[in-house]
Amino acid sequence: MMKSAALVIASAIALSACANLGLGNTPPPAAASPVPTWKDAESNEFIPANQRAADALINNAGLKLDPSRPLIIATLANINFLEESSTFGRIIAEQLSGQFTRREYKMVEMKFRDKVFMKQNVGELLLTREIKDVAQNHSAQAVIVGTYAEGDKLVFVNLKLVRPSDNTVISSVDYAIPMDKNVKTLLGRR
């Protein structure tokens, strides 16, 4: 009986020493993040959020926007560096253009044009002074422009439909996108 009591005490002392040294309480290795499934991709809100923003631009413009006349879209710019963008800004522009097309608006594909301010790995950036010229060259009734600002947990997006003849904003929409791993990658963060 005394041997077993001594064994229990010795075991307790040994376990206590191991705990004080950090042995035995090492957290298990982090599990690799699971590979997303098709269902995960289908339920992701990034694309629908951008489609809803396009719908809001159209709805807010009302009769000021003629579906039979062309529109052009610029790559969304980083609000802090208006001559810079990212994959985030380019893919949102593509998704907006796609939604306008599905709503039967004529979208001019700017990637096939040669007189637009383009920077490698940036996209089609239209500065205010260029909007009138570019739109006139393409007979565009309006230009979709936008900016984004990175916050800690959200990316804030502002979109505008601008009438190039007088630079008047005819419609606008603001929304936010959660800063998840995918969005960080699109923004060039790791």
PyMOL commands that place a pseudoatom at each C-alpha (Angstrom):
pseudoatom trace, name=CA, resn=MET, resi=1, chain=A, elem=C, hetatm=0, pos=[0.000, 0.000, 0.000]
pseudoatom trace, name=CA, resn=MET, resi=2, chain=A, elem=C, hetatm=0, pos=[2.863, 2.308, 0.837]
pseudoatom trace, name=CA, resn=LYS, resi=3, chain=A, elem=C, hetatm=0, pos=[4.569, 1.450, -2.433]
pseudoatom trace, name=CA, resn=SER, resi=4, chain=A, elem=C, hetatm=0, pos=[1.478, 2.355, -4.421]
pseudoatom trace, name=CA, resn=ALA, resi=5, chain=A, elem=C, hetatm=0, pos=[1.028, 5.649, -2.516]
pseudoatom trace, name=CA, resn=ALA, resi=6, chain=A, elem=C, hetatm=0, pos=[4.682, 6.493, -3.190]
pseudoatom trace, name=CA, resn=LEU, resi=7, chain=A, elem=C, hetatm=0, pos=[4.194, 5.552, -6.857]
pseudoatom trace, name=CA, resn=VAL, resi=8, chain=A, elem=C, hetatm=0, pos=[1.141, 7.859, -7.095]
pseudoatom trace, name=CA, resn=ILE, resi=9, chain=A, elem=C, hetatm=0, pos=[3.050, 10.724, -5.474]
pseudoatom trace, name=CA, resn=ALA, resi=10, chain=A, elem=C, hetatm=0, pos=[6.075, 10.162, -7.725]
pseudoatom trace, name=CA, resn=SER, resi=11, chain=A, elem=C, hetatm=0, pos=[3.813, 10.067, -10.797]
pseudoatom trace, name=CA, resn=ALA, resi=12, chain=A, elem=C, hetatm=0, pos=[2.106, 13.305, -9.742]
pseudoatom trace, name=CA, resn=ILE, resi=13, chain=A, elem=C, hetatm=0, pos=[5.480, 15.005, -9.235]
pseudoatom trace, name=CA, resn=ALA, resi=14, chain=A, elem=C, hetatm=0, pos=[6.691, 13.782, -12.639]
pseudoatom trace, name=CA, resn=LEU, resi=15, chain=A, elem=C, hetatm=0, pos=[3.513, 14.975, -14.367]
pseudoatom trace, name=CA, resn=SER, resi=16, chain=A, elem=C, hetatm=0, pos=[3.751, 18.327, -12.595]
pseudoatom trace, name=CA, resn=ALA, resi=17, chain=A, elem=C, hetatm=0, pos=[7.363, 18.722, -13.733]
pseudoatom trace, name=CA, resn=CYS, resi=18, chain=A, elem=C, hetatm=0, pos=[6.397, 17.860, -17.321]
pseudoatom trace, name=CA, resn=ALA, resi=19, chain=A, elem=C, hetatm=0, pos=[3.592, 20.384, -17.221]
pseudoatom trace, name=CA, resn=ASN, resi=20, chain=A, elem=C, hetatm=0, pos=[5.930, 23.085, -15.898]
pseudoatom trace, name=CA, resn=LEU, resi=21, chain=A, elem=C, hetatm=0, pos=[8.351, 22.349, -18.732]
pseudoatom trace, name=CA, resn=GLY, resi=22, chain=A, elem=C, hetatm=0, pos=[5.570, 22.560, -21.295]
pseudoatom trace, name=CA, resn=LEU, resi=23, chain=A, elem=C, hetatm=0, pos=[5.727, 18.850, -22.061]
pseudoatom trace, name=CA, resn=GLY, resi=24, chain=A, elem=C, hetatm=0, pos=[2.513, 16.973, -22.535]
pseudoatom trace, name=CA, resn=ASN, resi=25, chain=A, elem=C, hetatm=0, pos=[0.397, 20.072, -23.116]
pseudoatom trace, name=CA, resn=THR, resi=26, chain=A, elem=C, hetatm=0, pos=[1.540, 20.906, -26.644]
pseudoatom trace, name=CA, resn=PRO, resi=27, chain=A, elem=C, hetatm=0, pos=[-1.467, 21.752, -28.740]
pseudoatom trace, name=CA, resn=PRO, resi=28, chain=A, elem=C, hetatm=0, pos=[-2.139, 19.364, -31.569]
pseudoatom trace, name=CA, resn=PRO, resi=29, chain=A, elem=C, hetatm=0, pos=[-0.765, 20.473, -34.935]
pseudoatom trace, name=CA, resn=ALA, resi=30, chain=A, elem=C, hetatm=0, pos=[-3.089, 22.828, -36.767]
pseudoatom trace, name=CA, resn=ALA, resi=31, chain=A, elem=C, hetatm=0, pos=[-5.266, 20.991, -39.207]
pseudoatom trace, name=CA, resn=ALA, resi=32, chain=A, elem=C, hetatm=0, pos=[-4.835, 22.061, -42.788]
pseudoatom trace, name=CA, resn=SER, resi=33, chain=A, elem=C, hetatm=0, pos=[-7.771, 24.151, -43.898]
pseudoatom trace, name=CA, resn=PRO, resi=34, chain=A, elem=C, hetatm=0, pos=[-10.210, 21.969, -45.722]
pseudoatom trace, name=CA, resn=VAL, resi=35, chain=A, elem=C, hetatm=0, pos=[-10.356, 22.209, -49.477]
pseudoatom trace, name=CA, resn=PRO, resi=36, chain=A, elem=C, hetatm=0, pos=[-13.523, 24.074, -50.470]
pseudoatom trace, name=CA, resn=THR, resi=37, chain=A, elem=C, hetatm=0, pos=[-16.211, 22.025, -52.121]
pseudoatom trace, name=CA, resn=TRP, resi=38, chain=A, elem=C, hetatm=0, pos=[-18.389, 22.914, -55.099]
pseudoatom trace, name=CA, resn=LYS, resi=39, chain=A, elem=C, hetatm=0, pos=[-21.169, 23.566, -52.586]
pseudoatom trace, name=CA, resn=ASP, resi=40, chain=A, elem=C, hetatm=0, pos=[-18.890, 26.004, -50.705]
pseudoatom trace, name=CA, resn=ALA, resi=41, chain=A, elem=C, hetatm=0, pos=[-18.116, 27.802, -53.973]
pseudoatom trace, name=CA, resn=GLU, resi=42, chain=A, elem=C, hetatm=0, pos=[-21.787, 27.927, -54.908]
pseudoatom trace, name=CA, resn=SER, resi=43, chain=A, elem=C, hetatm=0, pos=[-22.756, 29.464, -51.569]
pseudoatom trace, name=CA, resn=ASN, resi=44, chain=A, elem=C, hetatm=0, pos=[-19.963, 32.072, -51.555]
pseudoatom trace, name=CA, resn=GLU, resi=45, chain=A, elem=C, hetatm=0, pos=[-21.471, 35.574, -51.455]
pseudoatom trace, name=CA, resn=PHE, resi=46, chain=A, elem=C, hetatm=0, pos=[-18.723, 37.450, -53.347]
pseudoatom trace, name=CA, resn=ILE, resi=47, chain=A, elem=C, hetatm=0, pos=[-20.256, 37.138, -56.826]
pseudoatom trace, name=CA, resn=PRO, resi=48, chain=A, elem=C, hetatm=0, pos=[-23.887, 37.728, -55.753]
pseudoatom trace, name=CA, resn=ALA, resi=49, chain=A, elem=C, hetatm=0, pos=[-22.817, 40.840, -53.797]
pseudoatom trace, name=CA, resn=ASN, resi=50, chain=A, elem=C, hetatm=0, pos=[-21.262, 42.303, -56.948]
pseudoatom trace, name=CA, resn=GLN, resi=51, chain=A, elem=C, hetatm=0, pos=[-24.266, 41.319, -59.047]
pseudoatom trace, name=CA, resn=ARG, resi=52, chain=A, elem=C, hetatm=0, pos=[-26.599, 43.018, -56.562]
pseudoatom trace, name=CA, resn=ALA, resi=53, chain=A, elem=C, hetatm=0, pos=[-24.411, 46.141, -56.771]
pseudoatom trace, name=CA, resn=ALA, resi=54, chain=A, elem=C, hetatm=0, pos=[-24.756, 46.156, -60.578]
pseudoatom trace, name=CA, resn=ASP, resi=55, chain=A, elem=C, hetatm=0, pos=[-28.527, 45.751, -60.240]
pseudoatom trace, name=CA, resn=ALA, resi=56, chain=A, elem=C, hetatm=0, pos=[-28.606, 48.657, -57.769]
pseudoatom trace, name=CA, resn=LEU, resi=57, chain=A, elem=C, hetatm=0, pos=[-26.667, 50.879, -60.211]
pseudoatom trace, name=CA, resn=ILE, resi=58, chain=A, elem=C, hetatm=0, pos=[-29.158, 50.031, -62.953]
pseudoatom trace, name=CA, resn=ASN, resi=59, chain=A, elem=C, hetatm=0, pos=[-32.211, 50.495, -60.750]
pseudoatom trace, name=CA, resn=ASN, resi=60, chain=A, elem=C, hetatm=0, pos=[-30.934, 53.778, -59.255]
pseudoatom trace, name=CA, resn=ALA, resi=61, chain=A, elem=C, hetatm=0, pos=[-30.249, 55.185, -62.737]
pseudoatom trace, name=CA, resn=GLY, resi=62, chain=A, elem=C, hetatm=0, pos=[-33.801, 54.477, -63.880]
pseudoatom trace, name=CA, resn=LEU, resi=63, chain=A, elem=C, hetatm=0, pos=[-34.653, 56.142, -67.179]
pseudoatom trace, name=CA, resn=LYS, resi=64, chain=A, elem=C, hetatm=0, pos=[-31.288, 57.960, -67.300]
pseudoatom trace, name=CA, resn=LEU, resi=65, chain=A, elem=C, hetatm=0, pos=[-29.785, 54.730, -68.655]
pseudoatom trace, name=CA, resn=ASP, resi=66, chain=A, elem=C, hetatm=0, pos=[-30.692, 53.444, -72.121]
pseudoatom trace, name=CA, resn=PRO, resi=67, chain=A, elem=C, hetatm=0, pos=[-30.106, 49.684, -72.609]
pseudoatom trace, name=CA, resn=SER, resi=68, chain=A, elem=C, hetatm=0, pos=[-29.583, 50.173, -76.343]
pseudoatom trace, name=CA, resn=ARG, resi=69, chain=A, elem=C, hetatm=0, pos=[-26.622, 52.555, -75.910]
pseudoatom trace, name=CA, resn=PRO, resi=70, chain=A, elem=C, hetatm=0, pos=[-23.124, 51.294, -74.978]
pseudoatom trace, name=CA, resn=LEU, resi=71, chain=A, elem=C, hetatm=0, pos=[-21.523, 51.448, -71.553]
pseudoatom trace, name=CA, resn=ILE, resi=72, chain=A, elem=C, hetatm=0, pos=[-17.908, 51.006, -70.567]
pseudoatom trace, name=CA, resn=ILE, resi=73, chain=A, elem=C, hetatm=0, pos=[-16.426, 49.995, -67.235]
pseudoatom trace, name=CA, resn=ALA, resi=74, chain=A, elem=C, hetatm=0, pos=[-13.096, 50.824, -65.668]
pseudoatom trace, name=CA, resn=THR, resi=75, chain=A, elem=C, hetatm=0, pos=[-11.156, 48.649, -63.287]
pseudoatom trace, name=CA, resn=LEU, resi=76, chain=A, elem=C, hetatm=0, pos=[-11.893, 49.620, -59.699]
pseudoatom trace, name=CA, resn=ALA, resi=77, chain=A, elem=C, hetatm=0, pos=[-9.024, 51.603, -58.216]
pseudoatom trace, name=CA, resn=ASN, resi=78, chain=A, elem=C, hetatm=0, pos=[-7.490, 51.519, -54.764]
pseudoatom trace, name=CA, resn=ILE, resi=79, chain=A, elem=C, hetatm=0, pos=[-8.822, 54.693, -53.075]
pseudoatom trace, name=CA, resn=ASN, resi=80, chain=A, elem=C, hetatm=0, pos=[-5.390, 55.439, -51.582]
pseudoatom trace, name=CA, resn=PHE, resi=81, chain=A, elem=C, hetatm=0, pos=[-3.548, 55.056, -54.897]
pseudoatom trace, name=CA, resn=LEU, resi=82, chain=A, elem=C, hetatm=0, pos=[-5.956, 55.879, -57.722]
pseudoatom trace, name=CA, resn=GLU, resi=83, chain=A, elem=C, hetatm=0, pos=[-3.546, 54.686, -60.397]
pseudoatom trace, name=CA, resn=GLU, resi=84, chain=A, elem=C, hetatm=0, pos=[-3.327, 51.247, -58.781]
pseudoatom trace, name=CA, resn=SER, resi=85, chain=A, elem=C, hetatm=0, pos=[-5.666, 48.312, -58.614]
pseudoatom trace, name=CA, resn=SER, resi=86, chain=A, elem=C, hetatm=0, pos=[-5.507, 44.600, -57.903]
pseudoatom trace, name=CA, resn=THR, resi=87, chain=A, elem=C, hetatm=0, pos=[-7.092, 41.349, -58.917]
pseudoatom trace, name=CA, resn=PHE, resi=88, chain=A, elem=C, hetatm=0, pos=[-9.896, 42.379, -56.547]
pseudoatom trace, name=CA, resn=GLY, resi=89, chain=A, elem=C, hetatm=0, pos=[-10.608, 45.547, -58.567]
pseudoatom trace, name=CA, resn=ARG, resi=90, chain=A, elem=C, hetatm=0, pos=[-10.368, 43.726, -61.893]
pseudoatom trace, name=CA, resn=ILE, resi=91, chain=A, elem=C, hetatm=0, pos=[-12.662, 40.808, -60.989]
pseudoatom trace, name=CA, resn=ILE, resi=92, chain=A, elem=C, hetatm=0, pos=[-15.333, 43.104, -59.565]
pseudoatom trace, name=CA, resn=ALA, resi=93, chain=A, elem=C, hetatm=0, pos=[-15.302, 45.105, -62.823]
pseudoatom trace, name=CA, resn=GLU, resi=94, chain=A, elem=C, hetatm=0, pos=[-15.665, 41.846, -64.777]
pseudoatom trace, name=CA, resn=GLN, resi=95, chain=A, elem=C, hetatm=0, pos=[-18.572, 40.677, -62.616]
pseudoatom trace, name=CA, resn=LEU, resi=96, chain=A, elem=C, hetatm=0, pos=[-20.344, 44.033, -62.877]
pseudoatom trace, name=CA, resn=SER, resi=97, chain=A, elem=C, hetatm=0, pos=[-19.940, 43.986, -66.650]
pseudoatom trace, name=CA, resn=GLY, resi=98, chain=A, elem=C, hetatm=0, pos=[-21.334, 40.465, -66.755]
pseudoatom trace, name=CA, resn=GLN, resi=99, chain=A, elem=C, hetatm=0, pos=[-24.410, 41.457, -64.767]
pseudoatom trace, name=CA, resn=PHE, resi=100, chain=A, elem=C, hetatm=0, pos=[-25.060, 44.523, -66.949]
pseudoatom trace, name=CA, resn=THR, resi=101, chain=A, elem=C, hetatm=0, pos=[-24.824, 42.226, -69.985]
pseudoatom trace, name=CA, resn=ARG, resi=102, chain=A, elem=C, hetatm=0, pos=[-27.286, 39.749, -68.456]
pseudoatom trace, name=CA, resn=ARG, resi=103, chain=A, elem=C, hetatm=0, pos=[-29.635, 42.677, -67.881]
pseudoatom trace, name=CA, resn=GLU, resi=104, chain=A, elem=C, hetatm=0, pos=[-29.299, 43.339, -71.661]
pseudoatom trace, name=CA, resn=TYR, resi=105, chain=A, elem=C, hetatm=0, pos=[-27.121, 46.446, -71.537]
pseudoatom trace, name=CA, resn=LYS, resi=106, chain=A, elem=C, hetatm=0, pos=[-24.478, 46.880, -74.248]
pseudoatom trace, name=CA, resn=MET, resi=107, chain=A, elem=C, hetatm=0, pos=[-21.058, 46.633, -72.662]
pseudoatom trace, name=CA, resn=VAL, resi=108, chain=A, elem=C, hetatm=0, pos=[-17.961, 47.605, -74.671]
pseudoatom trace, name=CA, resn=GLU, resi=109, chain=A, elem=C, hetatm=0, pos=[-15.100, 45.205, -73.927]
pseudoatom trace, name=CA, resn=MET, resi=110, chain=A, elem=C, hetatm=0, pos=[-12.220, 47.530, -73.113]
pseudoatom trace, name=CA, resn=LYS, resi=111, chain=A, elem=C, hetatm=0, pos=[-9.529, 44.861, -73.145]
pseudoatom trace, name=CA, resn=PHE, resi=112, chain=A, elem=C, hetatm=0, pos=[-9.776, 44.845, -76.944]
pseudoatom trace, name=CA, resn=ARG, resi=113, chain=A, elem=C, hetatm=0, pos=[-9.350, 48.617, -77.233]
pseudoatom trace, name=CA, resn=ASP, resi=114, chain=A, elem=C, hetatm=0, pos=[-6.019, 50.378, -77.584]
pseudoatom trace, name=CA, resn=LYS, resi=115, chain=A, elem=C, hetatm=0, pos=[-6.600, 53.955, -76.490]
pseudoatom trace, name=CA, resn=VAL, resi=116, chain=A, elem=C, hetatm=0, pos=[-7.340, 53.410, -72.836]
pseudoatom trace, name=CA, resn=PHE, resi=117, chain=A, elem=C, hetatm=0, pos=[-4.902, 53.996, -70.013]
pseudoatom trace, name=CA, resn=MET, resi=118, chain=A, elem=C, hetatm=0, pos=[-3.763, 50.475, -69.183]
pseudoatom trace, name=CA, resn=LYS, resi=119, chain=A, elem=C, hetatm=0, pos=[-1.001, 49.349, -66.885]
pseudoatom trace, name=CA, resn=GLN, resi=120, chain=A, elem=C, hetatm=0, pos=[0.269, 45.797, -66.833]
pseudoatom trace, name=CA, resn=ASN, resi=121, chain=A, elem=C, hetatm=0, pos=[-1.327, 43.825, -63.982]
pseudoatom trace, name=CA, resn=VAL, resi=122, chain=A, elem=C, hetatm=0, pos=[-3.660, 46.733, -63.221]
pseudoatom trace, name=CA, resn=GLY, resi=123, chain=A, elem=C, hetatm=0, pos=[-6.384, 46.871, -65.862]
pseudoatom trace, name=CA, resn=GLU, resi=124, chain=A, elem=C, hetatm=0, pos=[-8.345, 49.639, -67.495]
pseudoatom trace, name=CA, resn=LEU, resi=125, chain=A, elem=C, hetatm=0, pos=[-8.096, 52.726, -65.326]
pseudoatom trace, name=CA, resn=LEU, resi=126, chain=A, elem=C, hetatm=0, pos=[-10.026, 55.794, -66.351]
pseudoatom trace, name=CA, resn=LEU, resi=127, chain=A, elem=C, hetatm=0, pos=[-9.154, 59.078, -64.745]
pseudoatom trace, name=CA, resn=THR, resi=128, chain=A, elem=C, hetatm=0, pos=[-11.729, 61.870, -64.718]
pseudoatom trace, name=CA, resn=ARG, resi=129, chain=A, elem=C, hetatm=0, pos=[-9.932, 63.827, -67.438]
pseudoatom trace, name=CA, resn=GLU, resi=130, chain=A, elem=C, hetatm=0, pos=[-9.953, 60.765, -69.701]
pseudoatom trace, name=CA, resn=ILE, resi=131, chain=A, elem=C, hetatm=0, pos=[-13.563, 59.679, -69.235]
pseudoatom trace, name=CA, resn=LYS, resi=132, chain=A, elem=C, hetatm=0, pos=[-14.989, 62.134, -71.761]
pseudoatom trace, name=CA, resn=ASP, resi=133, chain=A, elem=C, hetatm=0, pos=[-12.491, 61.208, -74.496]
pseudoatom trace, name=CA, resn=VAL, resi=134, chain=A, elem=C, hetatm=0, pos=[-12.741, 57.450, -73.991]
pseudoatom trace, name=CA, resn=ALA, resi=135, chain=A, elem=C, hetatm=0, pos=[-16.526, 57.487, -73.816]
pseudoatom trace, name=CA, resn=GLN, resi=136, chain=A, elem=C, hetatm=0, pos=[-16.767, 59.657, -76.931]
pseudoatom trace, name=CA, resn=ASN, resi=137, chain=A, elem=C, hetatm=0, pos=[-14.434, 57.314, -78.848]
pseudoatom trace, name=CA, resn=HIS, resi=138, chain=A, elem=C, hetatm=0, pos=[-16.708, 54.393, -77.964]
pseudoatom trace, name=CA, resn=SER, resi=139, chain=A, elem=C, hetatm=0, pos=[-20.041, 56.266, -78.134]
pseudoatom trace, name=CA, resn=ALA, resi=140, chain=A, elem=C, hetatm=0, pos=[-20.657, 55.306, -74.508]
pseudoatom trace, name=CA, resn=GLN, resi=141, chain=A, elem=C, hetatm=0, pos=[-23.597, 56.872, -72.736]
pseudoatom trace, name=CA, resn=ALA, resi=142, chain=A, elem=C, hetatm=0, pos=[-22.003, 56.237, -69.353]
pseudoatom trace, name=CA, resn=VAL, resi=143, chain=A, elem=C, hetatm=0, pos=[-18.903, 54.891, -67.680]
pseudoatom trace, name=CA, resn=ILE, resi=144, chain=A, elem=C, hetatm=0, pos=[-18.941, 52.649, -64.609]
pseudoatom trace, name=CA, resn=VAL, resi=145, chain=A, elem=C, hetatm=0, pos=[-16.119, 53.653, -62.284]
pseudoatom trace, name=CA, resn=GLY, resi=146, chain=A, elem=C, hetatm=0, pos=[-15.323, 52.563, -58.778]
pseudoatom trace, name=CA, resn=THR, resi=147, chain=A, elem=C, hetatm=0, pos=[-12.942, 52.555, -55.873]
pseudoatom trace, name=CA, resn=TYR, resi=148, chain=A, elem=C, hetatm=0, pos=[-12.267, 50.270, -52.946]
pseudoatom trace, name=CA, resn=ALA, resi=149, chain=A, elem=C, hetatm=0, pos=[-10.749, 50.855, -49.534]
pseudoatom trace, name=CA, resn=GLU, resi=150, chain=A, elem=C, hetatm=0, pos=[-9.241, 48.119, -47.396]
pseudoatom trace, name=CA, resn=GLY, resi=151, chain=A, elem=C, hetatm=0, pos=[-10.305, 48.091, -43.777]
pseudoatom trace, name=CA, resn=ASP, resi=152, chain=A, elem=C, hetatm=0, pos=[-9.270, 45.695, -41.051]
pseudoatom trace, name=CA, resn=LYS, resi=153, chain=A, elem=C, hetatm=0, pos=[-12.152, 43.261, -41.544]
pseudoatom trace, name=CA, resn=LEU, resi=154, chain=A, elem=C, hetatm=0, pos=[-14.019, 44.684, -44.549]
pseudoatom trace, name=CA, resn=VAL, resi=155, chain=A, elem=C, hetatm=0, pos=[-13.285, 46.090, -47.985]
pseudoatom trace, name=CA, resn=PHE, resi=156, chain=A, elem=C, hetatm=0, pos=[-15.497, 49.067, -48.785]
pseudoatom trace, name=CA, resn=VAL, resi=157, chain=A, elem=C, hetatm=0, pos=[-16.560, 49.465, -52.407]
pseudoatom trace, name=CA, resn=ASN, resi=158, chain=A, elem=C, hetatm=0, pos=[-18.025, 52.534, -54.113]
pseudoatom trace, name=CA, resn=LEU, resi=159, chain=A, elem=C, hetatm=0, pos=[-19.413, 52.352, -57.656]
pseudoatom trace, name=CA, resn=LYS, resi=160, chain=A, elem=C, hetatm=0, pos=[-20.680, 55.170, -59.843]
pseudoatom trace, name=CA, resn=LEU, resi=161, chain=A, elem=C, hetatm=0, pos=[-22.309, 55.487, -63.245]
pseudoatom trace, name=CA, resn=VAL, resi=162, chain=A, elem=C, hetatm=0, pos=[-20.904, 58.692, -64.715]
pseudoatom trace, name=CA, resn=ARG, resi=163, chain=A, elem=C, hetatm=0, pos=[-22.336, 60.530, -67.727]
pseudoatom trace, name=CA, resn=PRO, resi=164, chain=A, elem=C, hetatm=0, pos=[-19.187, 61.508, -69.637]
pseudoatom trace, name=CA, resn=SER, resi=165, chain=A, elem=C, hetatm=0, pos=[-20.594, 64.569, -71.411]
pseudoatom trace, name=CA, resn=ASP, resi=166, chain=A, elem=C, hetatm=0, pos=[-20.619, 66.539, -68.150]
pseudoatom trace, name=CA, resn=ASN, resi=167, chain=A, elem=C, hetatm=0, pos=[-19.068, 64.111, -65.589]
pseudoatom trace, name=CA, resn=THR, resi=168, chain=A, elem=C, hetatm=0, pos=[-22.382, 63.919, -63.744]
pseudoatom trace, name=CA, resn=VAL, resi=169, chain=A, elem=C, hetatm=0, pos=[-22.925, 60.927, -61.490]
pseudoatom trace, name=CA, resn=ILE, resi=170, chain=A, elem=C, hetatm=0, pos=[-26.271, 59.403, -62.487]
pseudoatom trace, name=CA, resn=SER, resi=171, chain=A, elem=C, hetatm=0, pos=[-26.204, 56.475, -60.088]
pseudoatom trace, name=CA, resn=SER, resi=172, chain=A, elem=C, hetatm=0, pos=[-24.076, 55.182, -57.244]
pseudoatom trace, name=CA, resn=VAL, resi=173, chain=A, elem=C, hetatm=0, pos=[-23.916, 52.328, -54.778]
pseudoatom trace, name=CA, resn=ASP, resi=174, chain=A, elem=C, hetatm=0, pos=[-21.785, 51.524, -51.728]
pseudoatom trace, name=CA, resn=TYR, resi=175, chain=A, elem=C, hetatm=0, pos=[-21.291, 48.124, -50.159]
pseudoatom trace, name=CA, resn=ALA, resi=176, chain=A, elem=C, hetatm=0, pos=[-18.764, 46.146, -48.121]
pseudoatom trace, name=CA, resn=ILE, resi=177, chain=A, elem=C, hetatm=0, pos=[-17.166, 42.758, -48.622]
pseudoatom trace, name=CA, resn=PRO, resi=178, chain=A, elem=C, hetatm=0, pos=[-15.769, 40.703, -45.707]
pseudoatom trace, name=CA, resn=MET, resi=179, chain=A, elem=C, hetatm=0, pos=[-11.977, 40.421, -45.614]
pseudoatom trace, name=CA, resn=ASP, resi=180, chain=A, elem=C, hetatm=0, pos=[-11.702, 36.632, -45.814]
pseudoatom trace, name=CA, resn=LYS, resi=181, chain=A, elem=C, hetatm=0, pos=[-8.708, 34.654, -47.104]
pseudoatom trace, name=CA, resn=ASN, resi=182, chain=A, elem=C, hetatm=0, pos=[-9.951, 34.783, -50.706]
pseudoatom trace, name=CA, resn=VAL, resi=183, chain=A, elem=C, hetatm=0, pos=[-10.397, 38.546, -50.619]
pseudoatom trace, name=CA, resn=LYS, resi=184, chain=A, elem=C, hetatm=0, pos=[-6.938, 39.000, -49.054]
pseudoatom trace, name=CA, resn=THR, resi=185, chain=A, elem=C, hetatm=0, pos=[-5.462, 36.978, -51.910]
pseudoatom trace, name=CA, resn=LEU, resi=186, chain=A, elem=C, hetatm=0, pos=[-7.351, 39.043, -54.503]
pseudoatom trace, name=CA, resn=LEU, resi=187, chain=A, elem=C, hetatm=0, pos=[-5.974, 42.198, -52.867]
pseudoatom trace, name=CA, resn=GLY, resi=188, chain=A, elem=C, hetatm=0, pos=[-2.433, 40.839, -53.030]
pseudoatom trace, name=CA, resn=ARG, resi=189, chain=A, elem=C, hetatm=0, pos=[-2.136, 40.255, -49.282]
pseudoatom trace, name=CA, resn=ARG, resi=190, chain=A, elem=C, hetatm=0, pos=[-0.963, 36.952, -47.889]
for i in range(1, 190): cmd.bond("trace and resi %d" % i, "trace and resi %d" % (i + 1))
show_as sticks, trace
zoom trace
